[in-house]
Amino acid sequence: MIALLAFSAVAISCSTTKGVESTNWLGKKVTMISVAPENGKVTATREFEKGLNLNGFNELYPQTHFDPEKVLVEYSFDRNKAEGNHADDFYKEELFMEIPVEAFKKQYKDAELDQVKLVYGKHCYCKGEAGYFKITEGTLKIDHSDKQTKVKLAFKAPSSSVIENVEFVVE
């Protein structure tokens, strides 16, 4: 009997995604599987019929546009502000990727990351480190369906970063 209970507990725990659940600004459920930094808030979104336009003039700046064949997935980390009112007390890191709207399961590595237009953004008062950067080193696993998108990403940021390893599921 004890063996049967133990087996049932293991089977149930393997079938569910572990992590911290929350709701994003679109009202969709987000499950953060990777450990989030303690001093901030993380969230993720996915928006259908949106693509990334990376045609900046001198600097990379991701802009969205209507594209019925794409889904825009965004992950962000916002550090909590300190108590009191301090100048330049902001810090945010974000990731953008554009994926096809049809269901798929795929892994991308290094130069293949260009296929999803993977972009990393860092916003802070940190000279020489802030801005948007294309990511060309790392591995990305995506399992996408119409119900949810699961992302597991490990990448090398061009500067110091809090979010170089993320894993999440977003509806």
C-alpha positions in Angstrom: 0.0 0.0 0.0 2.8 2.4 0.9 4.6 1.6 -2.4 1.4 2.4 -4.3 1.0 5.7 -2.6 4.7 6.6 -3.2 4.4 5.7 -6.9 1.2 7.7 -7.2 2.8 10.8 -5.7 5.8 10.6 -8.0 3.5 10.1 -11.1 1.4 13.1 -10.2 4.4 15.4 -9.5 6.0 14.4 -12.8 2.9 15.3 -14.8 2.6 18.9 -13.5 4.8 21.9 -14.2 6.4 23.0 -11.0 7.0 26.7 -10.4 5.5 29.9 -9.2 2.2 30.9 -10.8 1.1 34.5 -11.5 -1.1 36.4 -13.9 0.4 38.9 -16.4 -1.1 42.2 -17.5 -3.0 40.4 -20.3 -4.8 38.3 -17.6 -3.0 35.1 -18.7 -1.4 32.6 -16.4 2.4 32.6 -16.2 4.4 29.8 -14.5 8.0 30.8 -13.6 10.0 27.5 -13.4 13.4 29.1 -13.0 14.2 30.8 -9.7 13.4 34.4 -9.9 15.7 37.0 -8.3 14.5 37.9 -4.8 14.7 41.7 -5.2 12.3 42.1 -8.1 9.4 40.9 -10.1 9.4 38.7 -13.2 6.7 38.3 -15.8 6.1 37.0 -19.3 3.6 37.6 -22.1 2.8 36.2 -25.5 0.9 38.2 -28.0 -0.5 36.6 -31.2 -0.3 38.5 -34.5 2.7 40.5 -33.4 6.2 40.4 -34.8 9.4 42.2 -34.2 10.9 44.8 -36.4 14.6 45.2 -35.8 15.5 47.7 -38.5 17.1 50.4 -36.3 19.2 53.1 -37.8 22.3 53.3 -35.6 21.2 51.2 -32.6 19.0 48.1 -32.1 15.5 49.0 -30.9 12.8 46.3 -31.1 9.5 47.6 -32.4 6.4 45.5 -32.8 4.2 45.3 -35.9 1.1 43.3 -37.0 2.0 39.9 -38.4 -0.7 37.2 -38.5 1.9 34.5 -38.8 3.9 35.3 -35.6 3.7 35.3 -31.9 5.7 37.8 -29.8 7.0 36.3 -26.5 8.4 38.7 -23.9 10.1 38.0 -20.5 11.0 40.8 -18.1 12.6 41.4 -14.7 12.0 44.6 -12.8 14.1 45.2 -9.8 12.2 46.7 -6.8 12.9 50.3 -6.1 14.7 51.3 -2.8 12.7 53.0 -0.1 12.6 56.7 -0.5 12.9 58.7 -3.6 16.3 58.2 -5.3 17.4 59.5 -8.7 18.2 56.8 -11.3 16.7 54.1 -9.1 15.5 51.8 -11.9 16.7 48.5 -13.3 15.0 46.3 -15.9 16.1 43.4 -18.1 13.9 42.0 -20.8 13.9 39.4 -23.6 12.0 39.4 -26.8 11.5 36.6 -29.3 9.3 36.1 -32.4 8.0 32.6 -33.1 5.7 31.1 -35.7 2.0 30.9 -34.8 1.7 27.2 -35.7 2.4 24.6 -33.0 6.0 23.3 -32.8 8.7 22.0 -30.5 12.2 23.0 -31.4 15.7 23.8 -30.0 17.9 26.6 -31.2 21.6 27.1 -30.6 24.0 30.0 -31.1 23.6 31.4 -34.7 20.1 29.7 -35.0 18.8 32.1 -32.4 18.6 34.6 -35.2 15.6 32.6 -36.5 13.5 33.8 -33.5 15.0 37.3 -33.5 16.2 36.9 -29.8 16.8 40.3 -28.3 18.0 41.2 -24.8 17.4 44.6 -23.3 19.0 46.2 -20.2 17.7 49.5 -18.8 19.5 51.1 -15.9 21.9 53.8 -15.0 24.9 51.7 -15.8 27.2 53.3 -18.5 28.2 51.1 -21.4 25.8 48.3 -20.4 22.3 49.6 -21.1 20.5 49.1 -24.4 19.2 46.4 -26.7 21.4 43.6 -28.0 20.9 40.6 -30.3 21.7 37.4 -28.6 23.9 35.1 -30.7 25.3 32.7 -28.0 23.1 30.3 -26.1 20.5 27.6 -26.3 16.7 28.0 -26.5 14.1 25.3 -26.2 10.5 26.2 -27.2 7.4 24.0 -26.9 4.6 26.1 -28.4 0.9 25.3 -28.9 -2.2 27.4 -29.1 -2.8 26.9 -25.3 0.7 27.8 -24.0 4.3 28.4 -24.8 7.1 26.9 -22.7 10.5 28.5 -23.0 13.9 27.4 -21.5 16.7 29.7 -22.3 20.4 29.9 -21.3 22.3 32.7 -23.0 25.4 34.8 -22.8 24.5 38.4 -22.2 26.8 41.2 -23.6 27.1 42.7 -20.1 26.4 41.6 -16.6 22.9 40.2 -16.3 20.5 38.8 -13.7 18.4 36.7 -16.2 20.9 34.6 -18.2 19.0 31.4 -17.4 15.2 31.5 -17.5 12.5 28.9 -17.8 8.8 29.8 -17.9 5.4 28.8 -19.3 2.9 31.4 -20.5 -0.7 30.9 -21.7 
